[in-house]
Amino acid sequence: MLLCACYAPHPQPGAPCDDDHPCPTGQTCIANRCDGMVDAATGGGGDGSNTVNPDAGPNDLDGDGVANNDDNCPMANNANQGNEDGDAFGDACDKCPIDVDDSDGDGDGVAGSCDPRPQTGGDSIVLFEGFHSGVPSTWTVVGGTMQMGDDLVLVGVAGNHSAIVPPVTAPTNGVVSIAGTVVETFGQYEAGLGVLTAYNPNQDNGIFCALYSPNAGTTNNRSVDVWDTVTGNYNTKPYAWQNNIVYRVANRRAGSSYTCSADSQLISGNFNSTPGTMAGITAYETTARVSWLMIVASQ
C-alpha cells in the first residue's frame, strides 16, 4: 500500500495528492502532486539544476520543459526525468531515489535504505546523481568516462586512477555511497573501485573505502579496505568480490571514525588526518560501471 507522502513532517515536492489526501498547509495540490520548494543542493545533478524556475508558466511550474501532468517532479527542474528506482517520484524529489520504499519513520525527509539512521531525525540528501545524462558539467573529472545505457563508465588507466568529484562539500558526519561494478582490472599493480571522502582531488589524498585487489592481474586476496592515503594507515577485511557484479559501496563518517561497507561486509577505522573537503568516486587500474552516487549528511 502506497502511503501519501504529503503527511510526512517534511513532505517532498511532488508527493501525490487529491481531494481525499490534501497537501499540508503552505502547499498546493497541482496536477495531483503537492507544490513545494526544493533545496537547490538536493537531487537532480547536484549543481542546482533542480531548482524551481520562478518564471515558469502554469502548465510547467518548474520550467524544465515537461508539462506538469507528465512530470515526475512537477516542482523540481529535472528535464531528464531521471528515476533510478522506477517509482512514482523522479530522483530530484524522491525521499530515497534508489529504493521504492519511501517510508520515513523519523520524518527527516530521507527514507528507506537511504536513511543511515532510520529511527533518528536530522539526515538529509545532499546530493544524488543517477548519471542518466552523463557527468554534470560542473563536476571534476580525472581520466576518461563514457555513457553505457543509464550508467556511467570510468575508463581504466594502467598504472593510474580515474575519478569523478561533484562540487559539494562532503559532510563530516554522513555517508557517501555508490552502486558500482568492476568490469575489468588490468596493469601491474593494485586495483580497486571505491568512494572517498575528506578528499583533495589535486593531490589525490583522502579517506578511501574500496573493493580492493592487491594485484590487478589476479582475483586472489581481494578485500574491502578503508585507508588514509596521507598516513598510509588502513584496515582490511578479506572479501572475494567479483567482476561484473553490482555492489553497494558506502563510506560512512562520524568525525574521525569511518566505516567502509560493501554490501554486508564492514570494516572500520579511525583516521585523524583531514586531507580535503570533497567526496567522489575513484577507480585504480580498473574500468568500472557506476549507476549512482549519493551523499547523505547527518546532524
C-alpha positions as CSV (number, residue, x, y, z in Angstrom):
1,M,0.0,0.0,0.0
2,L,1.4,3.4,-1.0
3,L,1.1,6.0,1.7
4,C,0.7,9.6,0.8
5,A,3.9,11.3,1.5
6,C,2.2,14.7,2.0
7,Y,1.6,13.8,5.6
8,A,5.3,13.5,6.5
9,P,6.6,16.3,8.7
10,H,8.9,17.3,5.8
11,P,6.9,16.4,2.7
12,Q,8.9,16.0,-0.5
13,P,7.9,18.1,-3.6
14,G,5.8,16.1,-6.0
15,A,4.1,14.0,-3.3
16,P,0.8,12.6,-4.5
17,C,-2.5,14.3,-3.5
18,D,-6.1,14.6,-4.3
19,D,-9.4,15.7,-2.8
20,D,-9.2,13.0,-0.2
21,H,-5.5,13.5,0.5
22,P,-4.8,17.2,0.7
23,C,-1.4,18.7,1.0
24,P,-0.1,20.3,4.2
25,T,-0.5,24.0,4.9
26,G,1.6,26.1,2.6
27,Q,1.5,23.6,-0.3
28,T,-1.0,23.3,-3.1
29,C,-2.2,20.3,-5.0
30,I,-1.4,20.8,-8.7
31,A,-1.8,18.1,-11.2
32,N,-2.2,15.6,-8.3
33,R,1.2,16.5,-6.9
34,C,2.0,18.7,-3.9
35,D,3.5,22.0,-4.8
36,G,6.6,22.6,-2.6
37,M,10.1,24.1,-3.0
38,V,13.2,22.0,-3.5
39,D,16.6,22.5,-1.9
40,A,19.0,23.5,-4.7
41,A,21.6,21.1,-3.4
42,T,19.4,18.0,-3.3
43,G,18.7,15.5,-6.1
44,G,19.0,16.3,-9.8
45,G,22.5,16.8,-11.0
46,G,23.7,18.2,-7.6
47,D,24.6,21.5,-9.2
48,G,21.4,23.5,-8.6
49,S,19.7,22.3,-11.8
50,N,16.7,21.0,-10.0
51,T,15.6,24.4,-8.6
52,V,12.1,25.8,-9.4
53,N,12.1,28.3,-12.2
54,P,10.3,31.4,-10.9
55,D,9.4,32.5,-14.4
56,A,7.9,29.1,-15.4
57,G,4.3,29.0,-16.7
58,P,1.3,27.4,-15.1
59,N,1.5,24.3,-17.2
60,D,5.2,23.7,-16.5
61,L,5.7,25.0,-13.0
62,D,9.4,24.1,-12.7
63,G,10.3,25.2,-16.2
64,D,12.0,22.0,-17.2
65,G,10.1,21.6,-20.5
66,V,8.0,18.7,-19.2
67,A,4.3,19.5,-18.6
68,N,3.0,19.2,-15.0
69,N,0.8,16.2,-15.8
70,D,3.7,14.3,-17.3
71,D,6.4,15.5,-14.9
72,N,7.6,13.0,-12.2
73,C,8.8,16.0,-10.2
74,P,6.5,18.9,-11.2
75,M,8.1,21.3,-8.7
76,A,11.8,20.2,-9.3
77,N,13.5,21.2,-12.5
78,N,14.6,17.8,-13.9
79,A,14.4,17.8,-17.7
80,N,15.9,14.3,-18.0
81,Q,13.1,12.9,-15.7
82,G,15.7,10.6,-14.1
83,N,14.0,7.9,-11.9
84,E,16.6,5.4,-10.6
85,D,14.2,3.2,-8.7
86,G,11.3,3.5,-11.2
87,D,8.7,4.5,-8.6
88,A,6.2,7.4,-8.7
89,F,8.9,10.1,-8.0
90,G,11.8,11.3,-10.0
91,D,15.3,11.3,-8.4
92,A,15.0,15.1,-7.8
93,C,12.1,14.8,-5.4
94,D,12.4,11.2,-4.1
95,K,13.0,10.6,-0.4
96,C,15.0,7.6,-1.5
97,P,16.0,7.6,-5.2
98,I,17.4,4.0,-5.0
99,D,14.5,2.3,-3.2
100,V,10.8,2.2,-3.8
101,D,10.3,2.1,-0.1
102,D,9.6,5.7,0.8
103,S,8.7,5.0,4.5
104,D,10.2,7.7,6.6
105,G,9.7,6.8,10.3
106,D,11.7,9.6,11.7
107,G,10.2,12.2,9.4
108,D,13.5,13.8,8.3
109,G,12.9,13.6,4.6
110,V,15.2,10.6,4.0
111,A,13.5,7.2,3.6
112,G,14.0,3.5,3.1
113,S,17.5,2.2,2.6
114,C,18.8,5.8,2.0
115,D,18.4,6.7,5.7
116,P,21.6,5.8,7.7
117,R,19.6,6.5,11.0
118,P,16.0,5.4,10.3
119,Q,15.0,5.9,13.9
120,T,16.8,9.3,14.4
121,G,15.9,12.5,12.6
122,G,18.4,15.0,11.2
123,D,19.5,13.3,8.0
124,S,19.3,15.0,4.5
125,I,20.2,14.0,1.0
126,V,22.9,16.5,0.0
127,L,23.3,15.0,-3.5
128,F,22.0,12.3,-5.7
129,E,23.3,11.7,-9.2
130,G,21.9,8.8,-11.3
131,F,24.1,9.6,-14.3
132,H,21.1,9.5,-16.7
133,S,22.8,12.1,-18.9
134,G,26.5,11.5,-18.1
135,V,28.7,13.6,-15.8
136,P,27.3,17.0,-14.9
137,S,29.3,19.8,-16.4
138,T,30.3,21.3,-13.0
139,W,32.0,18.2,-11.8
140,T,35.7,17.5,-11.7
141,V,36.7,14.5,-13.9
142,V,40.1,12.7,-13.8
143,G,40.7,10.4,-16.6
144,G,38.0,9.3,-19.1
145,T,34.3,8.5,-18.8
146,M,31.7,7.2,-21.2
147,Q,27.9,6.6,-21.1
148,M,26.7,3.0,-21.1
149,G,22.9,2.8,-21.1
150,D,21.7,4.6,-17.9
151,D,25.1,4.2,-16.2
152,L,28.5,5.9,-16.2
153,V,31.7,4.1,-17.0
154,L,35.0,5.2,-15.5
155,V,37.6,4.2,-18.2
156,G,40.5,2.4,-16.6
157,V,44.1,3.6,-16.9
158,A,47.1,1.3,-16.4
159,G,49.3,2.5,-13.6
160,N,46.9,5.4,-12.7
161,H,43.5,6.3,-11.5
162,S,40.3,7.9,-12.7
163,A,37.8,9.8,-10.6
164,I,34.7,12.0,-10.6
165,V,34.1,14.6,-8.0
166,P,30.9,16.7,-7.5
167,P,31.2,20.4,-6.5
168,V,29.8,19.9,-3.0
169,T,31.4,19.7,0.4
170,A,31.4,16.2,2.0
171,P,29.8,16.0,5.4
172,T,31.9,15.4,8.5
173,N,29.0,13.2,9.6
174,G,27.2,11.2,6.9
175,V,27.5,8.6,4.2
176,V,28.9,8.7,0.7
177,S,27.7,5.6,-1.3
178,I,27.6,4.2,-4.8
179,A,26.2,1.3,-6.8
180,G,29.2,0.1,-8.7
181,T,30.5,-2.8,-10.8
182,V,34.1,-3.6,-11.6
183,V,34.2,-4.5,-15.3
184,E,37.9,-5.2,-15.6
185,T,41.1,-4.9,-13.7
186,F,44.4,-4.7,-15.5
187,G,48.0,-3.5,-15.2
188,Q,51.0,-4.5,-13.0
189,Y,49.9,-3.0,-9.6
190,E,46.9,-2.9,-7.3
191,A,43.4,-2.3,-8.4
192,G,40.1,-1.2,-7.0
193,L,36.8,0.8,-7.1
194,G,35.6,2.9,-4.2
195,V,34.2,6.0,-2.7
196,L,36.2,8.7,-0.9
197,T,35.6,11.5,1.5
198,A,37.7,14.2,3.1
199,Y,39.2,14.2,-0.4
200,N,41.6,16.5,-2.1
201,P,41.4,15.9,-5.9
202,N,44.5,18.0,-6.6
203,Q,46.7,15.7,-4.5
204,D,44.5,12.6,-4.8
205,N,44.5,12.2,-1.0
206,G,41.6,11.3,1.2
207,I,39.9,8.5,3.2
208,F,39.2,5.8,0.8
209,C,36.7,2.9,1.0
210,A,37.0,0.4,-1.7
211,L,36.7,-3.0,-3.3
212,Y,40.4,-3.7,-3.4
213,S,42.8,-6.1,-5.1
214,P,46.5,-6.1,-4.3
215,N,47.3,-7.4,-7.8
216,A,45.3,-6.2,-10.7
217,G,46.1,-9.4,-12.7
218,T,44.5,-11.9,-10.3
219,T,41.3,-12.4,-8.3
220,N,43.3,-13.8,-5.4
221,N,43.4,-12.0,-2.0
222,R,40.7,-9.5,-2.7
223,S,39.2,-7.5,0.2
224,V,37.2,-4.5,1.3
225,D,39.5,-1.7,2.6
226,V,39.4,1.6,4.3
227,W,42.5,3.7,4.4
228,D,44.0,7.1,4.9
229,T,46.3,7.9,2.0
230,V,48.1,10.7,3.9
231,T,49.4,8.5,6.8
232,G,49.2,5.2,5.0
233,N,47.1,3.7,7.8
234,Y,44.5,1.2,6.7
235,N,42.2,-1.7,7.8
236,T,41.3,-4.6,5.6
237,K,38.8,-7.5,5.5
238,P,39.1,-10.4,3.1
239,Y,36.2,-10.3,0.6
240,A,36.1,-12.3,-2.6
241,W,34.2,-9.7,-4.6
242,Q,33.8,-10.5,-8.3
243,N,33.9,-8.6,-11.6
244,N,30.6,-7.8,-13.3
245,I,28.6,-7.9,-10.0
246,V,26.9,-4.8,-8.7
247,Y,27.9,-3.8,-5.2
248,R,26.7,-1.0,-3.0
249,V,29.9,0.5,-1.5
250,A,29.5,3.1,1.3
251,N,31.9,5.2,3.3
252,R,30.3,6.3,6.5
253,R,32.0,9.1,8.5
254,A,31.3,10.3,12.1
255,G,34.1,12.8,12.8
256,S,37.4,10.8,12.7
257,S,35.6,7.4,12.7
258,Y,35.0,5.7,9.3
259,T,33.0,2.6,8.4
260,C,33.5,1.1,4.9
261,S,31.0,-1.3,3.7
262,A,30.5,-3.4,0.5
263,D,27.0,-4.8,0.8
264,S,27.1,-6.8,4.1
265,Q,30.9,-6.6,4.5
266,L,32.1,-4.0,7.1
267,I,35.5,-2.7,8.1
268,S,36.1,0.4,10.3
269,G,39.0,2.7,11.2
270,N,39.9,5.9,13.0
271,F,41.9,8.5,11.0
272,N,42.7,11.9,12.3
273,S,44.1,13.5,9.1
274,T,41.8,15.8,7.0
275,P,43.4,15.9,3.6
276,G,40.5,17.6,1.9
277,T,36.8,18.5,1.9
278,M,35.3,16.8,-1.1
279,A,33.8,13.4,-1.9
280,G,33.6,11.3,-5.0
281,I,34.3,8.0,-6.8
282,T,37.7,6.6,-7.8
283,A,39.0,3.6,-9.7
284,Y,42.6,2.5,-10.0
285,E,43.7,0.2,-12.8
286,T,40.0,-0.6,-13.1
287,T,37.3,0.0,-15.6
288,A,34.1,0.4,-13.6
289,R,30.4,1.0,-14.2
290,V,28.6,3.2,-11.8
291,S,24.8,3.5,-11.5
292,W,24.6,6.3,-9.0
293,L,26.3,8.4,-6.3
294,M,24.6,9.6,-3.2
295,I,25.7,11.8,-0.3
296,V,23.7,11.9,2.9
297,A,24.5,14.3,5.8
298,S,23.6,13.6,9.4
299,Q,23.3,16.3,12.1
